[in-house]
Amino acid sequence: MYVMSRFSYITRAVWLLSLISLFTDLASEMLYPIMPLYLQSIGFSVFFIGLLEGVAEATAGLSKGYFGQWSDRLGRRVPFVQWGYGLSALSKPMLAILATPVWVLLARTLDRLGKGLRTGARDALLSDETTPDNKGKVFGFHRSMDTLGAVFGPTVALLWLTSQPGEFRPLFLIAFLPGLLAIGIAFLLKERQTVPSNRPVQPFWASFSYWRVASPAYRQVVGALVLFALFNSSDAFLLLLARQRGLSDATVVGLYIWYNAVYVLSAWPLGHLADKLGSRRLLVAGLLVFALVYGGVAVAHTTWAFAAMFGLYGVYAAATEGVGKAWVSNLCRKADAGAALGTFSGLSSLATLGASVGAGLLWQWRGPSLTFGVTAVVALGVAGYLAVVRLREQAA
């Protein structure tokens, strides 16, 4: 009874959302570490890979704020979650059909549109399921389960590539199966009674209009994190760097599994720590670890050096992703949680467009060392700002 009461903040909805994310990430992350390798094998340049990832994330970015608004306005979360995960599952087998640039872009865009459709509503549903004192724990638990799928998925890809070297396309069909399972679990979700927001839904092109009515503290925190995202390119560049430095395809996928394993083991404990010490402190510490990682990979050449950096990268992700959402959700009204979290995630995704395209250009111009070094310096600056800034207003 004591154990059950101690973890009572993990409600049925939190469990279901976490399982859905686990199976969806199993499908997505089965493909993510091989995607840049696959695209290079069919003739895509580093610049085009960066452009593809940037456009895909921009699609998610534009749609997250818009659908987050709709979720608030309707006072409903579950349909957005169900349709969002459904679109992402549908995109997987599409990548096995054709290997042309336009088709690959269409499939990746559909996957990211699904992410945009579900993210604000899902995060708001998680926020609605708990109290401010337990948000770090809940978001940390969800991130742990989500990332557990990111351990299983690349493991399947590694086993496949070990037995079938260079055979990437069948994995896109295999990834469809856990996606279907996620859709089935999504239909077990029940709508939680939510007071609809009285804010009108803005047009798609004005989907970040929540920024104008957000609290000053929200704008300070989100503004700093979006600035960081503007220089934090897709993780695909880390994988490409490891491959360029002479590591095999199987080793690159193994490093990605290691990163996610560290993330899984760290996210929930660090969520607890965030509730005790405060989200600000943990987020700043995570950004400092990020700067260390990006500075380190710029000069790394051995498998062991990359293993150390990818492990620390898992600690960074666990200390910032769920913790950042928990912090942001406490800087808005409950009725506006979908728009607030969707705007935060959306602006971050849009910033990734600039970061990925910029990283691709800088890589081709001056090489990877300068690309990662610049990002490390920006991370240090953002960490310093968040450590000392005095928030003008706390939770709305």
N, C-alpha and C positions, 0 to 999 in steps of 0.2 A: 504493500500500500504506500509505503514511504517513497519507493522509487517511482511509482505511478504519479503520485502527487508532485514529486520533484520535477517531473518532466510533463506536467499537465499542459504546459504552453504548446506542446506539440499536438495540436488538435487533429481531428480526422481530415479536415480540409488541407492542413499543412502537410500531412502524410501523403494525401493523394496528389497534391501539386508537386511534392518532392519526387514521388515515383514517376509522375508524368515527365518531369524534367530529366530524371535519370535515364529513362528509355529514349527520350528524344535526343539527349546528349550522346547516348551510346551510338545512335544512328549517325548523328552529325559528326561526332569526333572520330568515328570510324573512318570518315572521309577527310576530315580537316588536315591531318598531318601528311596525307598522301596527295592532297589537291595540288600544292605547288610543284611537287615532284611529277605528278601526272601531267600538269599543264606544260611543264618544261619538256617532258618526253614527247609531246605532240607539237612542239615548236613555239610555245608562248615565251616571250621575253620577260625579264624581271620587271620591267616597266609595266607591261600589260597585266601581269599578275597583280601588281600593286593597284593598277587602275580598276581591274575587275573586283578586287576585294573592297576597294574604296567605294565604288558605285553600289555594290551590294549593301555595304554598311550604311551608305547614304539613304538608300531605299528604306531600310529599317528605321533610320533616324527620322526621316520625314513622317513616317507613318506612326511611330510610337506616340508622339505628342497628340496627333490627331485622333487616333483611336482611344488614347487615354482620356481625352476630353469626352468622347462619346460614351465611354464607360461611366464616367462621373455623371453625365447628363441623364442617362437612362437609369442610373442606380443599379446597373447590372454588370457583372464581371464574367460569369461563366460562359456565355456564348462567345465572347471574344477569345477566351482561353481555348475553347473547343475548335473554333475555326482556325485560329492561329496555328495550333499544333497540327491541324489537318493539312494546311497548305505546306508546312515544312516537310511533312511526311511525303506528300505527293511529289515534291521536287527531287527526291533521291533517285527514283528509277529514271527520271528524265535525263540525268547525267550519263546513264549507260547507253542511251539511244544514239546520240550523235556527239561528235567531238569538235564541232565547229565553234568559233568564238561567239557568234550570236546566240547559239543554242545554250552554250555553257553560261553565258551572261543571263539569259532568260531564266534558266533553272536556279542559279544563285540568287537572282532577284526575287523569284517566287518564294524561295526559302526565307530570305530576309524580310519579305512582306509579311509572311506568317509570324516571324519574330516581332515585327512592329505591331501587328494586330493583337498579340497576346500579352506583350511585356507589361504595359501600364496596368492593364486589368489584373494580371496575375500578381504583380507586386503590390497593388492596392489590396487585393484579396488577402495576401499574406499579412499586410499591415493591419487590416481590419480584424484579423484573427488573434491579435495580441495587444499588449499594452506597451507604452513607451519603455518601460523598464526591461522588457523581454525581447525587444525588436532585434537586438544584436544576435541573441540566441536563435530566434526563429529564422532570420535571414541567413545566419551562419549555417544552421542545420540544412536549410534548403540548398545553399550553395554546396555543402558537402555532398548531399545526395545527387545534385546536378552533376558535380564533378566526378562522382563515382562512375557515372556513365561515361565520362571522358577518360576513365582508366580502362574500363571494359572495351570500349569502342576501338581505340588504337591497339589494344592487345589482340583483338580479332584481326585487325589489319596486319599486325606484325606476324601473326601465325600464318595468315594467308600469303603474305609476301615471302615468307621463309620457304614455303612449299611451292609457291608459284611466282618467282621473281619477275617483276615488271608487268604482271597481269593486274592492272588497276581496275578495269571497267566492271568485272563481276562484283566487286565490292559495293558498287552503287546499287545493285539489285539486292544484295544481302542486307544493306542498311535500311531497306524499306520495311523489313519485318519488325524490328523494335519500334519503328515509327507507327506502325499499325497498332501495336500493343499500347502505346501512349495514347492514341486516339480513343481506344476502348476504355481506358481508365478515366479519361477526361469526361466521359459521359456518366461517371459515378458522382461527379461534383454536384453539390446542391447550392443554389443561390442563397447567399446571405442577405438578409434584409438590410438595405442601405438607403439612406436618405439621398435622393437625387440632388445633384448640384444645381444651383439656380443660375449658373453662368451659361450663356449661350455658346453653342459649339461654333468655333471659328472655321473658315474654309480650310481645305487641305494645305494651301500654300501659307496659311497663317496659323499653322498647327502649334506654334510655340508661343502663342499669345499669352499663355499663363505667366510668362516671364514678366509681363507688364504689371500684373497684379500680385506677384509673389512678394513675400516679406523681404526686407533688405538682407537679412541673414541668409535666406535661401539664395539670393542672387550672389552674395559674396562667396558662399561655399561652392555652388554649382559653377559659377564663373571661373573659379580657380581650377576646378576639376576638368572643365571643358578645355581650358587653356593647356592643361597637361595632355589631354586626349588629342589635341591638335598636333602634338609632336610624337604621340605614342602610336606608331604604325602597327599594322596587323602582325600577329604572332607568326604569320607565314614567313616573315623576313628572318626571324630567329631560326626557323627550320632551314631556310635556304642558305643562311650563313653556315650552319653546321655542315650542310651538304657540300658547300663550296670549300670548306676547310678540310675536305677529304674523308668525312665520315660516310659510311654506307647508308643506303636507304633504310635498312633494318635498324641500324643504330640510331638514325634520326627519329624514327618512330618510337624506338625504345626510350629515347630522351624525353619525348613528349608524354609517354606513359609515366615516366618518373616524375615529371613536373606535375601531372594531374594527381598522382598518388600523394605527393606532398601536400597538394592543395586540399585533397579530401581529408587527410589527417589533421590539417591545420585549421580549416574554416570554422568548424563548430567551436573548438576551444578558443579560438581568437574572437569569435562572436561573444562568448561568455566574457572574455577579457575586456572587450569593448564596452559591455554593459557595466563593468566594474570601474574601469579606468576612464571611460569616455571615448566616444567615437573619434573625436579629434586627435587624441594622442596616438591611437592605433593607426589611423589613416596616415598621419605624418610619418610614423615609423615605417609603414609599408612603402611609402614613396621613397624614403631613404634607402630601403632594401632594393627597390627598383633601380635607383641610380647606380647602386653598387653592381647590380647584374648587368645593366647596359654598358657600364664602363668596363666590366670584366670580359663580356663576350667580344668587345671590340679588339681585345688582344689575345683571346683564347685560341688555341690551336689543337689541343689534345682532347681525347674523349673524356678524360677525368676532369679537365677544366670545364668543359661544357656540362658535364654531369653536375658539378658543383653549382654552376650558374643556373641551370634549369631547376635544381632543387630550391635555391633561394628565390627563384622566380615564382615557384609555387607558394612560398611563404608570403611574398608580396601580394599575389592575387587573393589569397585567403584573408589578408589583413586589410584589403581595400574594397573589393567588389560588393560583398554583402554588407560590410560595415558602412560603406558610402551610402548605400540605399537606405539603411536604417537611420543614418544621420539626416539625410534629406527628408525622409518621411516624417521626422519630428519637427520639421521647419515649415509645415503646411497644415491647412485645415484637413480634417479627416475626409470631408466631402470632396476635397480637391486632390486626394492622394493619387488618383489615376493620372490626372493632368500633370501634377508635380513630378511624379516618378517617370511618367512617359516623356515629359519635356527634358528631364535630366538625362535619361537614357538616349533620347533622340538626338539631343545636341552633342552628346558624346559620340554617337555613331556618325553623325555628320562630320564631326571633327576628324574622325578616322579616315574619311574620304581624303581630306587634305593631307593628313599624316601619311597615308599609304602612297598616294601619288607623289608627294614630296620625297618620301623615302626612296621610292623607285628611281626618281630623277637624280637624287643626290648619290645614290649607290652607283648608278651608271656614270656619273660625272667624276666623283671623287673616291668611290669605293665604300665598303661597309663600315670601316672603322670610324670615319667621320659621321656617317649616318647615325650610328648608335651613340657616339660621343655627344653629339648635339642634344639628343633626347635625354641623356643622363644629366646634363647641365640644367635643362629645363625642369626636370623632376626635382632637382635640388632646390631650385628657385621656388617652385610651387609648394614644396614641403616647408620651406622657411616662411612663406607667406601665411599658410594655414596654421603654423605653429604660433605665430605672434599676433595675427589679426584679431581685433576685438569685434565680435559680432554685434551689430547695431540692434538686433532684435532676436530673441530666441523664438521658440515654437509659436506659430500663429495661434 
